[in-house]
Amino acid sequence: MKFKFIDNIDEISPSQFEYLKDSNYPFLKYEFLSALEQSNSVCAETGWQVKHLTAWNNNQLVGFMPLYLKTHSYGEYVFDFQWANAYHQSGIEYYPKLLSAIPFTPCTGPRIILKSHSDNVISDLMFEKIIEEAERINVSSFHYLFPNKDTIPTLQRKKSDAKLMHRVGMQYHWFNQNYNNFDDFLNQCKAKSRKNIKRERKSFIDSSISIKCIEGAQIDESLWKQFYLFYCATYAKRSGNYGYLNESFFQIIGKSMPSSIVMAVAEVDNNPIAISLFFKDQDTLYGRYWGCKQEIEFLHFELCYYQGIKYCIRNNLKRFDAGAQGEHKISRGFKPIKTESYHWIKDKRFRDAISHFLDQEKHLVEESVSQLSAKLPFK
C-alpha cells in the first residue's frame, strides 16, 4: 500500500477515479472537483491549495480523499474563527491548516471513496498518513467536515495527542414520507402551518410569474450566464463581495455533469427574474444557490424550498438538504438534524481548551435540536 498527495486531480484519470465510485453523490464526482480546479475557484491564490490524498495498491488507485491546505476559514461552514483568533492572540500561527471537505459545500456525504468492498483499514491508514503529513509540514490542525456515517473515522490512535475530536452542528433537512403530491405533504401539517404555506404560494398561482423546473441539457449557456448574474447579486447584497465560485465553474459543470443538476426558474414574459440551483443524487436533492433580479415577497421560499419539495415528491427522492442555517425552514417542514465534523489539533494547550468547548457546544446543539423539533408543523 502506497500513499501519495497530489496537487491536481488531473494527476489521476477519470477512469481510475470512476473505478472507486459506489455513489452518485454529486460533490465528490471527478467532474465537480475538476471544475473547481479548472476554474481556479480553488487554488493557492484563493486559499484552497489542492493536496488530495490518494491510496495505491500495485499501481491501482484504491482510495481518494479530497484535501486542501487552507490559509483562511472561509467557505467551510464549520466555523473555527474563534479558534484562529485565540491562536493569533497567543502569538501562534493557526494557518495554514489541513482540511478534508467539499469547498463551499456544507452537505453531508462521503469524504473518502474506496475500491468496492474495501474495509476501514485503508481509510484509517489514510487518516494516519494525513496526521503524519500535518506534523511533517508543521500545520496547526486537520479538519474533517460533514462526513456521512460510512466515512466517519474509526481511527483512535494510542497517542492521545493524535486523537480526532468530535464536533456536532445543526442543519435543517426535509424528509419525504412517501407523499403522493404536494397536497399530501400539506395535509400532514397542522392547520395554521398549512394555511401559511398556501398563503405564501398563492402569490405565484394565476399570476404573471411562471415557474418551471428544468434539468441537465435543458439548461443552456445563456441560462447559466443569467444564473451567474443572479448569484453574484445575492452575494453582493449579503456581503458586498462576489461569490466564491466564478462563471467558468458553472459553465464547466453545466457541460460536464448535467445529469446531476436541476434549476427552478421564475419568469415574467419568458424572461428569468429568479433562479435557484440544485444538485441531486439517487436519493437526495441539494439546494445550493439562488439569486433574483427583483425582490418579490415569498419568491425565495417558492424557488428554494417549495419547488425542491415538489421535485423530491415527483421523483421519489428521500431527502432535501436545502443548505446551511435558517431556522425559518422549520415551519416549512424541515427537520433540525445534527451534523458532524472531526478535528485534530497539534498544540496540546489548545487541544484541551477546544475539547472542553466542544463538549459544552454538543450539549447546546442537542438541546436546540430537541427544542426546535417541537416546533415542526406536522400533526
C-alpha positions in Angstrom: 0.0 0.0 0.0 1.4 3.4 -1.0 0.0 6.9 -0.4 0.6 10.0 -2.4 -0.5 13.6 -2.0 -1.4 15.2 -5.4 -1.5 18.9 -6.4 -4.2 18.5 -9.0 -7.0 16.0 -9.6 -5.8 15.7 -13.2 -2.9 13.6 -11.8 -5.3 10.7 -11.7 -7.5 9.9 -14.7 -11.3 9.9 -14.8 -11.4 6.2 -15.4 -9.2 5.5 -12.4 -11.4 7.7 -10.3 -14.6 6.1 -11.6 -13.2 2.7 -10.6 -13.6 3.7 -7.0 -17.1 5.2 -7.0 -20.0 3.5 -5.5 -22.2 6.5 -5.2 -23.7 9.3 -7.3 -23.0 11.9 -4.6 -22.5 14.9 -6.9 -19.9 16.8 -4.9 -17.4 14.0 -4.9 -17.6 13.4 -8.6 -14.4 13.8 -10.6 -16.2 16.4 -12.8 -17.2 18.6 -9.8 -13.7 18.6 -8.2 -12.1 19.1 -11.6 -14.4 22.1 -12.3 -13.3 23.7 -9.1 -9.7 23.4 -10.1 -10.1 24.2 -13.8 -11.9 27.4 -13.0 -9.3 28.4 -10.3 -12.1 28.6 -7.8 -9.9 26.5 -5.6 -6.1 27.2 -5.8 -3.3 28.6 -3.7 -4.4 32.1 -4.6 -7.9 31.6 -3.2 -6.6 30.0 -0.1 -7.5 26.4 -1.2 -4.3 24.8 -2.2 -5.0 21.3 -3.5 -3.4 18.4 -1.6 -5.7 15.4 -2.3 -4.6 12.1 -0.7 -4.6 9.0 -2.9 -4.0 5.4 -1.9 -2.5 2.9 -4.3 -2.1 -0.9 -4.3 0.0 -2.5 -7.0 -0.2 0.8 -9.0 -4.0 0.7 -8.8 -5.9 3.5 -7.2 -7.8 2.1 -4.2 -8.6 5.3 -2.2 -9.2 9.0 -2.5 -9.8 11.8 -0.1 -10.3 15.5 -1.0 -7.8 17.5 0.9 -6.7 21.2 0.9 -4.1 23.3 2.6 -6.1 26.3 3.8 -4.9 29.8 4.6 -8.2 31.0 6.0 -11.5 29.5 7.2 -14.0 30.9 4.6 -16.2 28.6 2.6 -16.2 25.8 5.2 -19.4 26.3 7.3 -17.9 24.6 10.3 -16.8 27.8 12.0 -13.4 27.9 13.7 -12.7 31.7 13.5 -12.7 31.9 17.3 -10.0 29.2 17.4 -7.9 31.1 14.9 -8.4 34.3 16.9 -7.2 32.6 20.1 -4.1 31.4 18.3 -3.4 34.9 17.0 -3.8 36.5 20.4 -1.3 33.9 21.8 1.2 34.7 19.1 0.9 31.3 17.4 0.0 30.7 13.7 -3.2 28.9 13.1 -2.9 29.0 9.3 -2.2 27.1 7.2 -4.3 24.1 8.3 -5.3 20.9 6.5 -8.9 20.4 5.6 -10.9 17.5 4.1 -14.1 18.9 2.8 -16.0 19.8 -0.3 -15.2 23.5 -0.9 -18.2 25.9 -0.4 -20.5 22.9 0.2 -21.8 22.2 3.7 -23.6 19.0 2.6 -23.1 15.7 4.4 -21.8 12.9 2.3 -18.8 10.6 1.6 -15.4 12.2 2.2 -13.4 9.1 1.3 -14.1 6.8 -1.6 -12.5 3.4 -1.8 -12.3 0.5 -4.2 -15.5 -1.5 -3.8 -15.6 -3.9 -0.9 -12.5 -2.3 0.7 -12.7 -2.1 4.5 -12.0 0.6 7.0 -8.3 -0.4 7.2 -7.5 1.8 4.2 -9.4 4.8 5.5 -7.7 4.5 8.9 -4.3 4.4 7.2 -5.3 7.5 5.2 -6.1 9.4 8.4 -2.8 8.3 9.9 -1.0 9.5 6.8 -2.7 12.9 7.0 -1.7 13.4 10.6 1.9 12.3 9.8 1.9 14.9 7.0 0.4 17.6 9.2 3.2 17.0 11.7 5.8 16.9 8.9 4.8 20.3 7.3 4.1 21.8 10.7 0.4 22.9 10.3 -1.7 23.7 13.3 -4.5 21.3 12.7 -6.5 18.9 10.5 -10.3 19.2 10.0 -12.7 16.6 8.5 -16.1 18.2 7.7 -19.6 16.8 7.1 -18.8 13.1 6.6 -21.6 10.6 6.3 -21.8 7.6 8.6 -19.9 5.4 6.2 -16.8 7.7 6.2 -16.7 8.7 9.9 -13.2 7.8 11.1 -12.7 4.9 13.4 -9.1 6.0 14.0 -8.3 6.1 17.7 -4.5 6.2 17.9 -2.8 5.3 21.1 -1.1 8.7 21.3 -3.7 10.9 23.0 -2.3 14.0 21.1 -3.3 12.4 17.8 -7.0 11.9 18.6 -9.6 13.3 16.3 -12.1 15.4 18.4 -15.8 15.2 17.5 -17.9 18.3 16.8 -21.6 18.5 16.4 -23.5 21.1 14.4 -27.1 21.5 13.1 -28.9 21.9 9.8 -32.5 21.6 8.6 -33.5 18.8 6.2 -36.8 17.8 4.7 -37.7 14.1 4.5 -40.1 12.5 2.1 -42.7 10.4 3.9 -43.8 8.7 0.7 -46.0 11.7 -0.2 -48.1 11.3 -3.4 -48.0 15.0 -4.1 -47.5 18.4 -2.5 -51.1 18.5 -1.2 -50.4 15.1 0.5 -47.5 16.8 2.3 -49.6 19.8 3.3 -52.3 17.5 4.7 -49.8 16.2 7.2 -49.2 19.7 8.5 -51.2 21.4 11.3 -54.0 23.8 10.1 -52.1 27.0 10.8 -48.9 25.9 9.1 -50.8 24.5 6.1 -52.6 27.9 5.8 -49.4 29.9 5.9 -47.7 27.7 3.3 -50.7 28.1 1.0 -50.7 31.8 1.5 -47.1 32.1 0.6 -47.6 30.0 -2.6 -50.8 31.8 -3.6 -48.8 34.7 -5.0 -47.5 32.5 -7.8 -50.7 30.9 -8.9 -52.5 32.6 -11.7 -50.0 35.5 -11.7 -47.7 37.0 -14.3 -44.9 34.9 -12.8 -44.4 31.4 -14.2 -42.2 28.9 -12.5 -40.7 25.8 -14.0 -38.0 23.2 -13.1 -35.5 22.3 -15.8 -32.7 19.7 -15.8 -29.5 18.7 -17.4 -29.0 19.6 -21.1 -32.1 21.8 -21.0 -30.0 24.3 -19.1 -28.3 26.2 -21.9 -25.3 28.5 -21.8 -27.4 31.7 -21.8 -29.4 30.5 -18.7 -26.1 29.7 -16.9 -25.0 33.3 -17.7 -28.2 34.6 -16.3 -28.0 32.4 -13.2 -24.4 33.7 -12.5 -25.6 37.3 -12.6 -28.2 36.5 -10.0 -25.7 34.5 -7.9 -23.3 37.4 -7.9 -26.1 39.9 -7.0 -27.1 37.7 -4.0 -23.5 37.7 -2.6 -23.1 41.4 -3.3 -26.3 42.1 -1.3 -25.3 40.0 1.6 -21.6 40.7 2.0 -20.6 43.3 -0.6 -18.4 40.7 -2.3 -18.6 38.3 -5.2 -19.4 34.7 -4.6 -16.7 32.0 -4.1 -17.4 30.5 -7.5 -16.8 32.1 -10.8 -18.8 31.9 -14.1 -16.3 29.5 -15.6 -17.1 26.9 -12.8 -20.8 27.0 -13.6 -20.3 26.7 -17.3 -18.0 23.7 -16.9 -20.3 21.7 -14.6 -23.2 22.6 -16.9 -21.4 20.7 -19.7 -19.6 18.0 -17.6 -22.2 16.8 -15.2 -25.7 17.9 -16.4 -27.5 14.8 -15.1 -26.7 16.0 -11.5 -28.2 19.5 -11.9 -31.7 21.0 -11.6 -32.8 24.6 -11.8 -36.1 26.2 -10.6 -36.7 29.3 -12.8 -39.2 32.1 -12.3 -40.0 34.0 -15.4 -42.1 37.0 -16.5 -42.8 37.2 -20.2 -40.3 34.4 -20.7 -37.5 36.4 -19.1 -35.9 34.9 -16.0 -36.3 37.0 -12.8 -35.0 34.5 -10.3 -33.3 31.1 -10.4 -32.4 28.5 -7.8 -29.8 25.8 -8.4 -30.0 22.3 -7.0 -27.8 19.2 -7.3 -29.1 15.7 -6.9 -28.1 12.0 -6.5 -30.1 8.8 -6.3 -32.0 9.8 -3.1 -31.2 13.4 -2.2 -31.8 16.9 -3.6 -29.3 19.5 -2.5 -30.3 23.2 -2.7 -27.2 25.3 -3.2 -27.6 28.8 -4.7 -30.2 31.2 -5.7 -30.5 34.8 -6.9 -33.1 37.2 -8.3 -33.5 40.3 -10.4 -36.0 41.9 -8.2 -37.3 41.3 -4.6 -40.7 39.7 -4.6 -42.3 38.5 -1.4 -42.1 34.8 -0.8 -40.3 34.1 -4.1 -37.3 32.9 -2.3 -39.4 30.4 -0.3 -41.1 29.2 -3.5 -37.9 28.6 -5.6 -35.6 27.4 -2.8 -38.0 25.3 -0.7 -41.4 24.5 -2.2 -40.1 23.7 -5.7 -37.5 21.5 -4.1 -40.1 19.7 -2.1 -42.3 19.2 -5.2 -39.3 17.9 -7.1 -38.5 15.3 -4.4 -42.1 14.1 -4.2 -42.3 13.9 -8.0 -39.1 12.0 -8.4 -39.3 9.8 -5.2 -36.2 11.4 -3.6 -36.0 10.6 0.2 -34.4 13.8 1.4 -34.0 17.5 0.6 -30.9 19.3 2.0 -31.7 22.9 1.4 -28.4 24.4 2.6 -26.9 25.6 5.9 -28.6 27.6 8.6 -32.2 29.0 8.5 -34.5 28.4 11.5 -37.3 29.7 9.3 -37.2 26.3 7.4 -38.8 24.5 10.4 -42.3 26.0 9.8 -42.0 24.8 6.2 -41.4 21.2 7.2 -37.6 21.0 7.5 -36.4 18.9 10.5 -33.4 20.0 12.6 -30.7 17.3 12.3 -27.2 17.0 13.7 -24.1 17.2 11.5 -20.7 16.1 12.4 -17.0 17.1 11.9 -13.7 15.8 13.3 -10.7 17.9 14.3 -7.0 17.2 15.1 -5.3 20.0 17.0 -1.5 19.7 17.3 -0.9 22.1 20.3 -1.9 20.3 23.5 -2.9 23.5 25.3 -5.4 24.5 22.6 -6.5 20.9 22.1 -7.5 20.7 25.7 -9.3 24.1 25.6 -11.1 23.2 22.3 -12.1 19.8 23.6 -13.8 21.5 26.6 -15.5 23.9 24.3 -16.8 21.1 22.0 -18.3 19.2 25.0 -20.2 22.3 26.0 -21.3 23.1 22.4 -22.5 19.5 21.9 -24.9 19.8 24.8 -26.2 23.1 23.5 -26.7 21.7 20.0 -28.6 18.7 21.3 -30.8 20.9 23.4 -31.5 23.1 20.4 -32.4 20.1 18.2 -34.8 18.9 20.8 -36.5 22.3 21.3 -36.7 23.1 17.6 -38.1 19.7 16.8 -41.1 20.6 18.9 -41.8 23.5 16.5 -42.2 21.3 13.4 -45.5 21.9 11.7 -46.7 18.3 11.5 -49.8 17.0 13.2 
